[in-house]
Amino acid sequence: MRDVAKSANAGFAQVGVDFPPPIGGLLKRSFDIAGSVAGLILLSPLFLMVALLVKLSDNGPIFYGHKRIGRGGRIFSCLKFRTMVTDGERVLAAYLAANPEANAEWIATR
């Protein structure tokens, strides 16, 4: 995944986009952090319930982590609740093998 991100980052840098500086300075940054902490505290019971439901659904991992490209082409780690099945490539291959119509549609959209 890192090679993909590097190649995407390299292509992005070649465009030569000049980003404006962030707006707001220290006061906005402080407000953003305080709001984020308050939001995390208020939503933590919901996050806990979602994590429990994901874990109980199929006993797989709760979170899915991957790399994304952010402002200025910087690569950062993104962590989110897992919404897909564990071992999705194998499940997809089995489904497509058992359903020729779905396989034809899958091939046509690639």
Gaussian input, Z-matrix of N, CA and C with variables (Angstrom, degrees):
# hf/3-21g

backbone

0 1
 N
 C     1     B1
 C     2     B2     1     A1
 N     3     B3     2     A2     1     D1
 C     4     B4     3     A3     2     D2
 C     5     B5     4     A4     3     D3
 N     6     B6     5     A5     4     D4
 C     7     B7     6     A6     5     D5
 C     8     B8     7     A7     6     D6
 N     9     B9     8     A8     7     D7
 C    10    B10     9     A9     8     D8
 C    11    B11    10    A10     9     D9
 N    12    B12    11    A11    10    D10
 C    13    B13    12    A12    11    D11
 C    14    B14    13    A13    12    D12
 N    15    B15    14    A14    13    D13
 C    16    B16    15    A15    14    D14
 C    17    B17    16    A16    15    D15
 N    18    B18    17    A17    16    D16
 C    19    B19    18    A18    17    D17
 C    20    B20    19    A19    18    D18
 N    21    B21    20    A20    19    D19
 C    22    B22    21    A21    20    D20
 C    23    B23    22    A22    21    D21
 N    24    B24    23    A23    22    D22
 C    25    B25    24    A24    23    D23
 C    26    B26    25    A25    24    D24
 N    27    B27    26    A26    25    D25
 C    28    B28    27    A27    26    D26
 C    29    B29    28    A28    27    D27
 N    30    B30    29    A29    28    D28
 C    31    B31    30    A30    29    D29
 C    32    B32    31    A31    30    D30
 N    33    B33    32    A32    31    D31
 C    34    B34    33    A33    32    D32
 C    35    B35    34    A34    33    D33
 N    36    B36    35    A35    34    D34
 C    37    B37    36    A36    35    D35
 C    38    B38    37    A37    36    D36
 N    39    B39    38    A38    37    D37
 C    40    B40    39    A39    38    D38
 C    41    B41    40    A40    39    D39
 N    42    B42    41    A41    40    D40
 C    43    B43    42    A42    41    D41
 C    44    B44    43    A43    42    D42
 N    45    B45    44    A44    43    D43
 C    46    B46    45    A45    44    D44
 C    47    B47    46    A46    45    D45
 N    48    B48    47    A47    46    D46
 C    49    B49    48    A48    47    D47
 C    50    B50    49    A49    48    D48
 N    51    B51    50    A50    49    D49
 C    52    B52    51    A51    50    D50
 C    53    B53    52    A52    51    D51
 N    54    B54    53    A53    52    D52
 C    55    B55    54    A54    53    D53
 C    56    B56    55    A55    54    D54
 N    57    B57    56    A56    55    D55
 C    58    B58    57    A57    56    D56
 C    59    B59    58    A58    57    D57
 N    60    B60    59    A59    58    D58
 C    61    B61    60    A60    59    D59
 C    62    B62    61    A61    60    D60
 N    63    B63    62    A62    61    D61
 C    64    B64    63    A63    62    D62
 C    65    B65    64    A64    63    D63
 N    66    B66    65    A65    64    D64
 C    67    B67    66    A66    65    D65
 C    68    B68    67    A67    66    D66
 N    69    B69    68    A68    67    D67
 C    70    B70    69    A69    68    D68
 C    71    B71    70    A70    69    D69
 N    72    B72    71    A71    70    D70
 C    73    B73    72    A72    71    D71
 C    74    B74    73    A73    72    D72
 N    75    B75    74    A74    73    D73
 C    76    B76    75    A75    74    D74
 C    77    B77    76    A76    75    D75
 N    78    B78    77    A77    76    D76
 C    79    B79    78    A78    77    D77
 C    80    B80    79    A79    78    D78
 N    81    B81    80    A80    79    D79
 C    82    B82    81    A81    80    D80
 C    83    B83    82    A82    81    D81
 N    84    B84    83    A83    82    D82
 C    85    B85    84    A84    83    D83
 C    86    B86    85    A85    84    D84
 N    87    B87    86    A86    85    D85
 C    88    B88    87    A87    86    D86
 C    89    B89    88    A88    87    D87
 N    90    B90    89    A89    88    D88
 C    91    B91    90    A90    89    D89
 C    92    B92    91    A91    90    D90
 N    93    B93    92    A92    91    D91
 C    94    B94    93    A93    92    D92
 C    95    B95    94    A94    93    D93
 N    96    B96    95    A95    94    D94
 C    97    B97    96    A96    95    D95
 C    98    B98    97    A97    96    D96
 N    99    B99    98    A98    97    D97
 C   100   B100    99    A99    98    D98
 C   101   B101   100   A100    99    D99
 N   102   B102   101   A101   100   D100
 C   103   B103   102   A102   101   D101
 C   104   B104   103   A103   102   D102
 N   105   B105   104   A104   103   D103
 C   106   B106   105   A105   104   D104
 C   107   B107   106   A106   105   D105
 N   108   B108   107   A107   106   D106
 C   109   B109   108   A108   107   D107
 C   110   B110   109   A109   108   D108
 N   111   B111   110   A110   109   D109
 C   112   B112   111   A111   110   D110
 C   113   B113   112   A112   111   D111
 N   114   B114   113   A113   112   D112
 C   115   B115   114   A114   113   D113
 C   116   B116   115   A115   114   D114
 N   117   B117   116   A116   115   D115
 C   118   B118   117   A117   116   D116
 C   119   B119   118   A118   117   D117
 N   120   B120   119   A119   118   D118
 C   121   B121   120   A120   119   D119
 C   122   B122   121   A121   120   D120
 N   123   B123   122   A122   121   D121
 C   124   B124   123   A123   122   D122
 C   125   B125   124   A124   123   D123
 N   126   B126   125   A125   124   D124
 C   127   B127   126   A126   125   D125
 C   128   B128   127   A127   126   D126
 N   129   B129   128   A128   127   D127
 C   130   B130   129   A129   128   D128
 C   131   B131   130   A130   129   D129
 N   132   B132   131   A131   130   D130
 C   133   B133   132   A132   131   D131
 C   134   B134   133   A133   132   D132
 N   135   B135   134   A134   133   D133
 C   136   B136   135   A135   134   D134
 C   137   B137   136   A136   135   D135
 N   138   B138   137   A137   136   D136
 C   139   B139   138   A138   137   D137
 C   140   B140   139   A139   138   D138
 N   141   B141   140   A140   139   D139
 C   142   B142   141   A141   140   D140
 C   143   B143   142   A142   141   D141
 N   144   B144   143   A143   142   D142
 C   145   B145   144   A144   143   D143
 C   146   B146   145   A145   144   D144
 N   147   B147   146   A146   145   D145
 C   148   B148   147   A147   146   D146
 C   149   B149   148   A148   147   D147
 N   150   B150   149   A149   148   D148
 C   151   B151   150   A150   149   D149
 C   152   B152   151   A151   150   D150
 N   153   B153   152   A152   151   D151
 C   154   B154   153   A153   152   D152
 C   155   B155   154   A154   153   D153
 N   156   B156   155   A155   154   D154
 C   157   B157   156   A156   155   D155
 C   158   B158   157   A157   156   D156
 N   159   B159   158   A158   157   D157
 C   160   B160   159   A159   158   D158
 C   161   B161   160   A160   159   D159
 N   162   B162   161   A161   160   D160
 C   163   B163   162   A162   161   D161
 C   164   B164   163   A163   162   D162
 N   165   B165   164   A164   163   D163
 C   166   B166   165   A165   164   D164
 C   167   B167   166   A166   165   D165
 N   168   B168   167   A167   166   D166
 C   169   B169   168   A168   167   D167
 C   170   B170   169   A169   168   D168
 N   171   B171   170   A170   169   D169
 C   172   B172   171   A171   170   D170
 C   173   B173   172   A172   171   D171
 N   174   B174   173   A173   172   D172
 C   175   B175   174   A174   173   D173
 C   176   B176   175   A175   174   D174
 N   177   B177   176   A176   175   D175
 C   178   B178   177   A177   176   D176
 C   179   B179   178   A178   177   D177
 N   180   B180   179   A179   178   D178
 C   181   B181   180   A180   179   D179
 C   182   B182   181   A181   180   D180
 N   183   B183   182   A182   181   D181
 C   184   B184   183   A183   182   D182
 C   185   B185   184   A184   183   D183
 N   186   B186   185   A185   184   D184
 C   187   B187   186   A186   185   D185
 C   188   B188   187   A187   186   D186
 N   189   B189   188   A188   187   D187
 C   190   B190   189   A189   188   D188
 C   191   B191   190   A190   189   D189
 N   192   B192   191   A191   190   D190
 C   193   B193   192   A192   191   D191
 C   194   B194   193   A193   192   D192
 N   195   B195   194   A194   193   D193
 C   196   B196   195   A195   194   D194
 C   197   B197   196   A196   195   D195
 N   198   B198   197   A197   196   D196
 C   199   B199   198   A198   197   D197
 C   200   B200   199   A199   198   D198
 N   201   B201   200   A200   199   D199
 C   202   B202   201   A201   200   D200
 C   203   B203   202   A202   201   D201
 N   204   B204   203   A203   202   D202
 C   205   B205   204   A204   203   D203
 C   206   B206   205   A205   204   D204
 N   207   B207   206   A206   205   D205
 C   208   B208   207   A207   206   D206
 C   209   B209   208   A208   207   D207
 N   210   B210   209   A209   208   D208
 C   211   B211   210   A210   209   D209
 C   212   B212   211   A211   210   D210
 N   213   B213   212   A212   211   D211
 C   214   B214   213   A213   212   D212
 C   215   B215   214   A214   213   D213
 N   216   B216   215   A215   214   D214
 C   217   B217   216   A216   215   D215
 C   218   B218   217   A217   216   D216
 N   219   B219   218   A218   217   D217
 C   220   B220   219   A219   218   D218
 C   221   B221   220   A220   219   D219
 N   222   B222   221   A221   220   D220
 C   223   B223   222   A222   221   D221
 C   224   B224   223   A223   222   D222
 N   225   B225   224   A224   223   D223
 C   226   B226   225   A225   224   D224
 C   227   B227   226   A226   225   D225
 N   228   B228   227   A227   226   D226
 C   229   B229   228   A228   227   D227
 C   230   B230   229   A229   228   D228
 N   231   B231   230   A230   229   D229
 C   232   B232   231   A231   230   D230
 C   233   B233   232   A232   231   D231
 N   234   B234   233   A233   232   D232
 C   235   B235   234   A234   233   D233
 C   236   B236   235   A235   234   D234
 N   237   B237   236   A236   235   D235
 C   238   B238   237   A237   236   D236
 C   239   B239   238   A238   237   D237
 N   240   B240   239   A239   238   D238
 C   241   B241   240   A240   239   D239
 C   242   B242   241   A241   240   D240
 N   243   B243   242   A242   241   D241
 C   244   B244   243   A243   242   D242
 C   245   B245   244   A244   243   D243
 N   246   B246   245   A245   244   D244
 C   247   B247   246   A246   245   D245
 C   248   B248   247   A247   246   D246
 N   249   B249   248   A248   247   D247
 C   250   B250   249   A249   248   D248
 C   251   B251   250   A250   249   D249
 N   252   B252   251   A251   250   D250
 C   253   B253   252   A252   251   D251
 C   254   B254   253   A253   252   D252
 N   255   B255   254   A254   253   D253
 C   256   B256   255   A255   254   D254
 C   257   B257   256   A256   255   D255
 N   258   B258   257   A257   256   D256
 C   259   B259   258   A258   257   D257
 C   260   B260   259   A259   258   D258
 N   261   B261   260   A260   259   D259
 C   262   B262   261   A261   260   D260
 C   263   B263   262   A262   261   D261
 N   264   B264   263   A263   262   D262
 C   265   B265   264   A264   263   D263
 C   266   B266   265   A265   264   D264
 N   267   B267   266   A266   265   D265
 C   268   B268   267   A267   266   D266
 C   269   B269   268   A268   267   D267
 N   270   B270   269   A269   268   D268
 C   271   B271   270   A270   269   D269
 C   272   B272   271   A271   270   D270
 N   273   B273   272   A272   271   D271
 C   274   B274   273   A273   272   D272
 C   275   B275   274   A274   273   D273
 N   276   B276   275   A275   274   D274
 C   277   B277   276   A276   275   D275
 C   278   B278   277   A277   276   D276
 N   279   B279   278   A278   277   D277
 C   280   B280   279   A279   278   D278
 C   281   B281   280   A280   279   D279
 N   282   B282   281   A281   280   D280
 C   283   B283   282   A282   281   D281
 C   284   B284   283   A283   282   D282
 N   285   B285   284   A284   283   D283
 C   286   B286   285   A285   284   D284
 C   287   B287   286   A286   285   D285
 N   288   B288   287   A287   286   D286
 C   289   B289   288   A288   287   D287
 C   290   B290   289   A289   288   D288
 N   291   B291   290   A290   289   D289
 C   292   B292   291   A291   290   D290
 C   293   B293   292   A292   291   D291
 N   294   B294   293   A293   292   D292
 C   295   B295   294   A294   293   D293
 C   296   B296   295   A295   294   D294
 N   297   B297   296   A296   295   D295
 C   298   B298   297   A297   296   D296
 C   299   B299   298   A298   297   D297
 N   300   B300   299   A299   298   D298
 C   301   B301   300   A300   299   D299
 C   302   B302   301   A301   300   D300
 N   303   B303   302   A302   301   D301
 C   304   B304   303   A303   302   D302
 C   305   B305   304   A304   303   D303
 N   306   B306   305   A305   304   D304
 C   307   B307   306   A306   305   D305
 C   308   B308   307   A307   306   D306
 N   309   B309   308   A308   307   D307
 C   310   B310   309   A309   308   D308
 C   311   B311   310   A310   309   D309
 N   312   B312   311   A311   310   D310
 C   313   B313   312   A312   311   D311
 C   314   B314   313   A313   312   D312
 N   315   B315   314   A314   313   D313
 C   316   B316   315   A315   314   D314
 C   317   B317   316   A316   315   D315
 N   318   B318   317   A317   316   D316
 C   319   B319   318   A318   317   D317
 C   320   B320   319   A319   318   D318
 N   321   B321   320   A320   319   D319
 C   322   B322   321   A321   320   D320
 C   323   B323   322   A322   321   D321
 N   324   B324   323   A323   322   D322
 C   325   B325   324   A324   323   D323
 C   326   B326   325   A325   324   D324
 N   327   B327   326   A326   325   D325
 C   328   B328   327   A327   326   D326
 C   329   B329   328   A328   327   D327

   B1=1.4436
   B2=1.5228
   B3=1.3043
   B4=1.4550
   B5=1.5258
   B6=1.3658
   B7=1.4590
   B8=1.5127
   B9=1.3402
   B10=1.4607
   B11=1.5202
   B12=1.3342
   B13=1.4537
   B14=1.5267
   B15=1.3281
   B16=1.4545
   B17=1.5195
   B18=1.3419
   B19=1.4581
   B20=1.5145
   B21=1.3422
   B22=1.4549
   B23=1.5255
   B24=1.3085
   B25=1.4528
   B26=1.5287
   B27=1.3255
   B28=1.4602
   B29=1.5221
   B30=1.3327
   B31=1.4606
   B32=1.5144
   B33=1.3025
   B34=1.4561
   B35=1.5215
   B36=1.3246
   B37=1.4629
   B38=1.5246
   B39=1.3385
   B40=1.4508
   B41=1.5227
   B42=1.3217
   B43=1.4543
   B44=1.5236
   B45=1.3220
   B46=1.4568
   B47=1.5183
   B48=1.3229
   B49=1.4531
   B50=1.5232
   B51=1.3024
   B52=1.4553
   B53=1.5261
   B54=1.3433
   B55=1.4470
   B56=1.5164
   B57=1.3290
   B58=1.4664
   B59=1.5256
   B60=1.3210
   B61=1.4719
   B62=1.5291
   B63=1.3368
   B64=1.4627
   B65=1.5257
   B66=1.3255
   B67=1.4653
   B68=1.5253
   B69=1.3242
   B70=1.4486
   B71=1.5049
   B72=1.2863
   B73=1.4522
   B74=1.5127
   B75=1.3315
   B76=1.4648
   B77=1.5248
   B78=1.3222
   B79=1.4568
   B80=1.5333
   B81=1.3126
   B82=1.4677
   B83=1.5180
   B84=1.3155
   B85=1.4656
   B86=1.5276
   B87=1.3305
   B88=1.4651
   B89=1.5219
   B90=1.3371
   B91=1.4573
   B92=1.5274
   B93=1.3365
   B94=1.4605
   B95=1.5263
   B96=1.3251
   B97=1.4653
   B98=1.5282
   B99=1.3244
   B100=1.4714
   B101=1.5273
   B102=1.3160
   B103=1.4645
   B104=1.5149
   B105=1.3133
   B106=1.4682
   B107=1.5210
   B108=1.3100
   B109=1.4758
   B110=1.5302
   B111=1.3275
   B112=1.4640
   B113=1.5344
   B114=1.3274
   B115=1.4614
   B116=1.5159
   B117=1.3266
   B118=1.4683
   B119=1.5214
   B120=1.3277
   B121=1.4643
   B122=1.5321
   B123=1.3299
   B124=1.4672
   B125=1.5271
   B126=1.3150
   B127=1.4580
   B128=1.5245
   B129=1.3278
   B130=1.4642
   B131=1.5319
   B132=1.3556
   B133=1.4750
   B134=1.5343
   B135=1.3176
   B136=1.4560
   B137=1.5254
   B138=1.3310
   B139=1.4696
   B140=1.5295
   B141=1.3168
   B142=1.4614
   B143=1.5328
   B144=1.3327
   B145=1.4633
   B146=1.5376
   B147=1.3217
   B148=1.4645
   B149=1.5252
   B150=1.3246
   B151=1.4674
   B152=1.5246
   B153=1.3197
   B154=1.4603
   B155=1.5275
   B156=1.3266
   B157=1.4630
   B158=1.5255
   B159=1.3354
   B160=1.4656
   B161=1.5234
   B162=1.3110
   B163=1.4710
   B164=1.5270
   B165=1.3237
   B166=1.4556
   B167=1.5287
   B168=1.3276
   B169=1.4660
   B170=1.5215
   B171=1.3309
   B172=1.4699
   B173=1.5187
   B174=1.3156
   B175=1.4611
   B176=1.5293
   B177=1.3265
   B178=1.4596
   B179=1.5164
   B180=1.3203
   B181=1.4642
   B182=1.5321
   B183=1.3108
   B184=1.4629
   B185=1.5212
   B186=1.3207
   B187=1.4617
   B188=1.5220
   B189=1.3131
   B190=1.4618
   B191=1.5269
   B192=1.3108
   B193=1.4511
   B194=1.5180
   B195=1.3157
   B196=1.4590
   B197=1.5289
   B198=1.2993
   B199=1.4616
   B200=1.5251
   B201=1.3292
   B202=1.4617
   B203=1.5159
   B204=1.3113
   B205=1.4580
   B206=1.5188
   B207=1.3320
   B208=1.4580
   B209=1.5116
   B210=1.3007
   B211=1.4563
   B212=1.5245
   B213=1.3048
   B214=1.4500
   B215=1.5194
   B216=1.3415
   B217=1.4520
   B218=1.5187
   B219=1.3399
   B220=1.4650
   B221=1.5195
   B222=1.3127
   B223=1.4541
   B224=1.5224
   B225=1.3603
   B226=1.4508
   B227=1.5198
   B228=1.3194
   B229=1.4652
   B230=1.5171
   B231=1.3223
   B232=1.4545
   B233=1.5226
   B234=1.3024
   B235=1.4560
   B236=1.5217
   B237=1.3331
   B238=1.4627
   B239=1.5164
   B240=1.3366
   B241=1.4573
   B242=1.5199
   B243=1.3273
   B244=1.4594
   B245=1.5185
   B246=1.3424
   B247=1.4611
   B248=1.5214
   B249=1.3154
   B250=1.4591
   B251=1.5240
   B252=1.3104
   B253=1.4542
   B254=1.5205
   B255=1.3120
   B256=1.4581
   B257=1.5243
   B258=1.3274
   B259=1.4611
   B260=1.5308
   B261=1.3239
   B262=1.4532
   B263=1.5247
   B264=1.3255
   B265=1.4652
   B266=1.5284
   B267=1.3193
   B268=1.4616
   B269=1.5264
   B270=1.3384
   B271=1.4625
   B272=1.5254
   B273=1.3339
   B274=1.4586
   B275=1.5261
   B276=1.3157
   B277=1.4637
   B278=1.5308
   B279=1.3238
   B280=1.4647
   B281=1.5241
   B282=1.3337
   B283=1.4681
   B284=1.5256
   B285=1.3180
   B286=1.4651
   B287=1.5255
   B288=1.3272
   B289=1.4610
   B290=1.5301
   B291=1.3283
   B292=1.4647
   B293=1.5297
   B294=1.3410
   B295=1.4652
   B296=1.5233
   B297=1.3318
   B298=1.4602
   B299=1.5268
   B300=1.3423
   B301=1.4736
   B302=1.5340
   B303=1.3073
   B304=1.4618
   B305=1.5236
   B306=1.3301
   B307=1.4613
   B308=1.5289
   B309=1.3376
   B310=1.4667
   B311=1.5311
   B312=1.3255
   B313=1.4696
   B314=1.5364
   B315=1.3361
   B316=1.4663
   B317=1.5253
   B318=1.3217
   B319=1.4755
   B320=1.5188
   B321=1.3217
   B322=1.4722
   B323=1.5345
   B324=1.3172
   B325=1.4716
   B326=1.5212
   B327=1.3197
   B328=1.4709
   B329=1.4702
   A1=110.25
   A2=117.17
   A3=120.60
   A4=111.15
   A5=118.00
   A6=120.90
   A7=111.11
   A8=116.54
   A9=120.36
   A10=109.76
   A11=115.56
   A12=119.47
   A13=110.81
   A14=117.25
   A15=119.59
   A16=111.34
   A17=116.70
   A18=118.74
   A19=110.22
   A20=117.70
   A21=119.97
   A22=110.13
   A23=116.15
   A24=120.99
   A25=110.38
   A26=116.93
   A27=120.95
   A28=110.08
   A29=117.37
   A30=120.66
   A31=111.34
   A32=116.06
   A33=121.47
   A34=110.76
   A35=115.70
   A36=120.28
   A37=111.18
   A38=117.40
   A39=120.47
   A40=112.32
   A41=116.75
   A42=120.37
   A43=110.01
   A44=116.84
   A45=121.17
   A46=113.12
   A47=117.93
   A48=122.01
   A49=108.54
   A50=116.62
   A51=121.73
   A52=107.72
   A53=117.50
   A54=121.27
   A55=110.60
   A56=117.11
   A57=119.17
   A58=109.41
   A59=117.42
   A60=119.10
   A61=110.38
   A62=117.50
   A63=120.22
   A64=111.26
   A65=115.55
   A66=121.28
   A67=109.52
   A68=117.97
   A69=121.58
   A70=117.01
   A71=118.86
   A72=120.63
   A73=114.30
   A74=115.33
   A75=122.89
   A76=112.72
   A77=118.29
   A78=121.13
   A79=110.66
   A80=117.30
   A81=120.73
   A82=110.41
   A83=117.43
   A84=121.11
   A85=110.23
   A86=117.75
   A87=122.20
   A88=110.76
   A89=116.85
   A90=121.39
   A91=110.88
   A92=117.26
   A93=121.57
   A94=111.73
   A95=116.70
   A96=120.73
   A97=110.62
   A98=117.54
   A99=120.96
   A100=110.82
   A101=117.38
   A102=120.81
   A103=112.17
   A104=116.46
   A105=120.34
   A106=111.57
   A107=116.56
   A108=120.51
   A109=109.73
   A110=117.41
   A111=120.73
   A112=110.66
   A113=116.72
   A114=120.53
   A115=112.41
   A116=116.27
   A117=120.03
   A118=111.78
   A119=116.21
   A120=120.07
   A121=110.53
   A122=116.65
   A123=120.18
   A124=112.28
   A125=117.67
   A126=121.39
   A127=113.83
   A128=118.03
   A129=120.16
   A130=113.62
   A131=120.49
   A132=117.50
   A133=112.22
   A134=117.44
   A135=121.10
   A136=110.82
   A137=117.00
   A138=121.11
   A139=110.63
   A140=116.85
   A141=121.16
   A142=110.96
   A143=116.06
   A144=120.12
   A145=111.18
   A146=117.44
   A147=121.03
   A148=110.09
   A149=117.65
   A150=121.13
   A151=110.66
   A152=116.77
   A153=120.87
   A154=110.89
   A155=117.51
   A156=120.94
   A157=112.26
   A158=117.09
   A159=120.28
   A160=109.66
   A161=117.01
   A162=121.10
   A163=111.45
   A164=116.82
   A165=120.65
   A166=112.71
   A167=117.68
   A168=120.23
   A169=112.42
   A170=117.89
   A171=119.41
   A172=113.22
   A173=117.44
   A174=123.55
   A175=113.06
   A176=118.02
   A177=121.41
   A178=110.54
   A179=116.85
   A180=119.95
   A181=111.19
   A182=116.84
   A183=121.94
   A184=110.80
   A185=116.27
   A186=120.71
   A187=112.55
   A188=115.43
   A189=123.82
   A190=106.56
   A191=116.95
   A192=120.89
   A193=111.34
   A194=116.08
   A195=121.30
   A196=109.31
   A197=116.24
   A198=121.62
   A199=109.52
   A200=116.42
   A201=122.94
   A202=108.92
   A203=114.79
   A204=120.32
   A205=108.06
   A206=116.11
   A207=121.35
   A208=112.41
   A209=115.36
   A210=123.62
   A211=110.69
   A212=115.55
   A213=120.63
   A214=113.82
   A215=117.28
   A216=120.23
   A217=114.29
   A218=116.86
   A219=119.47
   A220=110.10
   A221=116.63
   A222=122.60
   A223=108.34
   A224=116.00
   A225=119.83
   A226=109.74
   A227=115.79
   A228=121.34
   A229=109.24
   A230=115.84
   A231=122.55
   A232=107.56
   A233=117.06
   A234=122.38
   A235=107.65
   A236=116.84
   A237=120.19
   A238=109.95
   A239=115.33
   A240=119.24
   A241=109.13
   A242=115.95
   A243=120.92
   A244=108.76
   A245=116.36
   A246=121.03
   A247=111.60
   A248=117.81
   A249=120.67
   A250=110.11
   A251=115.28
   A252=119.48
   A253=110.09
   A254=115.63
   A255=120.41
   A256=108.15
   A257=117.31
   A258=123.30
   A259=110.79
   A260=115.95
   A261=123.09
   A262=115.10
   A263=118.04
   A264=120.29
   A265=110.97
   A266=116.66
   A267=120.60
   A268=110.68
   A269=117.40
   A270=121.77
   A271=110.41
   A272=116.84
   A273=120.84
   A274=111.21
   A275=117.41
   A276=121.02
   A277=111.21
   A278=117.24
   A279=120.98
   A280=110.70
   A281=116.53
   A282=120.63
   A283=110.69
   A284=116.95
   A285=120.33
   A286=111.78
   A287=117.28
   A288=120.69
   A289=111.01
   A290=117.14
   A291=121.42
   A292=112.98
   A293=118.14
   A294=121.78
   A295=110.35
   A296=118.09
   A297=121.08
   A298=113.90
   A299=117.56
   A300=119.69
   A301=110.52
   A302=115.72
   A303=120.18
   A304=110.67
   A305=117.14
   A306=121.33
   A307=110.50
   A308=117.02
   A309=120.42
   A310=111.07
   A311=116.30
   A312=120.09
   A313=110.33
   A314=116.61
   A315=121.42
   A316=110.18
   A317=116.32
   A318=120.58
   A319=110.29
   A320=117.36
   A321=120.98
   A322=112.51
   A323=117.27
   A324=120.31
   A325=113.40
   A326=118.29
   A327=120.05
   A328=111.20
   D1=-34.45
   D2=-178.50
   D3=-63.33
   D4=-37.23
   D5=178.45
   D6=-64.00
   D7=-39.51
   D8=178.21
   D9=-63.25
   D10=-45.03
   D11=-179.88
   D12=-64.24
   D13=-39.72
   D14=178.72
   D15=-63.78
   D16=-43.35
   D17=-179.22
   D18=-67.40
   D19=-37.64
   D20=177.33
   D21=-66.61
   D22=-39.49
   D23=179.11
   D24=-65.25
   D25=-41.48
   D26=-179.53
   D27=-64.20
   D28=-42.96
   D29=178.41
   D30=-64.75
   D31=-36.52
   D32=180.00
   D33=-66.42
   D34=-42.46
   D35=-178.81
   D36=-65.97
   D37=-28.54
   D38=-179.05
   D39=-69.85
   D40=-22.36
   D41=179.43
   D42=-65.39
   D43=-31.85
   D44=177.70
   D45=78.28
   D46=33.53
   D47=179.23
   D48=-73.46
   D49=129.91
   D50=178.78
   D51=-103.16
   D52=113.41
   D53=-176.98
   D54=-84.67
   D55=139.21
   D56=175.15
   D57=-71.24
   D58=157.91
   D59=178.86
   D60=-66.05
   D61=155.25
   D62=177.46
   D63=-59.37
   D64=150.40
   D65=-177.30
   D66=-93.40
   D67=139.48
   D68=167.79
   D69=108.43
   D70=-31.26
   D71=178.39
   D72=70.33
   D73=-151.53
   D74=-172.65
   D75=-65.23
   D76=-38.80
   D77=-178.69
   D78=-63.83
   D79=-45.60
   D80=178.92
   D81=-65.78
   D82=-41.79
   D83=179.46
   D84=-60.54
   D85=-43.09
   D86=178.17
   D87=-62.71
   D88=-43.38
   D89=177.96
   D90=-62.58
   D91=-42.76
   D92=179.16
   D93=-61.21
   D94=-44.08
   D95=-179.55
   D96=-67.14
   D97=-45.04
   D98=179.48
   D99=-62.57
   D100=-42.26
   D101=178.29
   D102=-65.51
   D103=-38.24
   D104=178.51
   D105=-66.17
   D106=-43.56
   D107=178.94
   D108=-63.69
   D109=-44.27
   D110=178.91
   D111=-62.71
   D112=-42.08
   D113=178.28
   D114=-63.19
   D115=-41.83
   D116=178.03
   D117=-62.85
   D118=-41.40
   D119=179.45
   D120=-65.96
   D121=-45.42
   D122=-178.80
   D123=-66.73
   D124=-35.56
   D125=-176.74
   D126=-92.92
   D127=-2.42
   D128=-176.61
   D129=-58.67
   D130=-37.09
   D131=176.11
   D132=-62.36
   D133=-38.51
   D134=177.36
   D135=-65.83
   D136=-43.85
   D137=178.43
   D138=-60.88
   D139=-40.78
   D140=179.28
   D141=-64.01
   D142=-41.26
   D143=178.83
   D144=-65.90
   D145=-42.62
   D146=178.01
   D147=-63.32
   D148=-43.68
   D149=179.09
   D150=-60.55
   D151=-41.94
   D152=179.06
   D153=-64.75
   D154=-43.47
   D155=178.93
   D156=-64.23
   D157=-40.12
   D158=178.08
   D159=-63.65
   D160=-44.43
   D161=-178.62
   D162=-65.09
   D163=-41.15
   D164=-178.30
   D165=-75.40
   D166=-21.06
   D167=-176.21
   D168=-65.61
   D169=-42.11
   D170=179.48
   D171=-151.18
   D172=13.59
   D173=176.21
   D174=62.06
   D175=18.76
   D176=176.40
   D177=-86.21
   D178=-171.87
   D179=178.93
   D180=-67.14
   D181=150.75
   D182=-178.75
   D183=-79.59
   D184=-40.29
   D185=-174.52
   D186=-109.02
   D187=154.12
   D188=173.20
   D189=-121.10
   D190=124.57
   D191=-179.07
   D192=-118.25
   D193=141.92
   D194=176.75
   D195=-156.32
   D196=175.12
   D197=-179.11
   D198=-100.86
   D199=144.17
   D200=175.53
   D201=-132.09
   D202=162.15
   D203=177.85
   D204=-101.95
   D205=127.08
   D206=-176.54
   D207=-111.09
   D208=-158.77
   D209=-177.71
   D210=-55.71
   D211=131.90
   D212=178.95
   D213=72.55
   D214=13.25
   D215=179.41
   D216=80.28
   D217=8.55
   D218=179.42
   D219=-73.43
   D220=139.29
   D221=179.73
   D222=-91.99
   D223=133.08
   D224=178.15
   D225=-134.98
   D226=158.36
   D227=178.92
   D228=-85.16
   D229=135.16
   D230=178.85
   D231=-117.52
   D232=129.23
   D233=-179.58
   D234=-122.38
   D235=128.73
   D236=179.66
   D237=-144.86
   D238=164.78
   D239=177.38
   D240=-65.21
   D241=139.01
   D242=179.96
   D243=-74.28
   D244=127.45
   D245=177.92
   D246=-116.77
   D247=-2.47
   D248=-179.70
   D249=-106.71
   D250=166.96
   D251=179.45
   D252=-72.62
   D253=154.42
   D254=174.84
   D255=-71.04
   D256=140.49
   D257=-179.79
   D258=60.70
   D259=49.57
   D260=-174.73
   D261=-60.64
   D262=-34.18
   D263=-179.74
   D264=-63.27
   D265=-42.05
   D266=179.01
   D267=-67.22
   D268=-42.05
   D269=179.43
   D270=-63.34
   D271=-42.30
   D272=178.55
   D273=-63.57
   D274=-44.71
   D275=-179.98
   D276=-61.09
   D277=-41.54
   D278=178.85
   D279=-66.05
   D280=-40.58
   D281=179.46
   D282=-64.96
   D283=-46.04
   D284=-179.37
   D285=-65.98
   D286=-33.78
   D287=177.83
   D288=-67.64
   D289=-33.52
   D290=-178.25
   D291=-86.14
   D292=-13.80
   D293=-176.12
   D294=-129.67
   D295=92.61
   D296=-176.68
   D297=-60.50
   D298=-34.59
   D299=179.28
   D300=-65.80
   D301=-43.35
   D302=178.14
   D303=-65.47
   D304=-37.24
   D305=178.18
   D306=-63.63
   D307=-43.29
   D308=178.51
   D309=-63.26
   D310=-41.13
   D311=178.18
   D312=-65.34
   D313=-40.85
   D314=179.34
   D315=-61.02
   D316=-44.82
   D317=-179.66
   D318=-66.12
   D319=-39.23
   D320=-177.60
   D321=-67.43
   D322=-29.64
   D323=-177.40
   D324=-89.27
   D325=-4.74
   D326=-178.66
   D327=-87.82

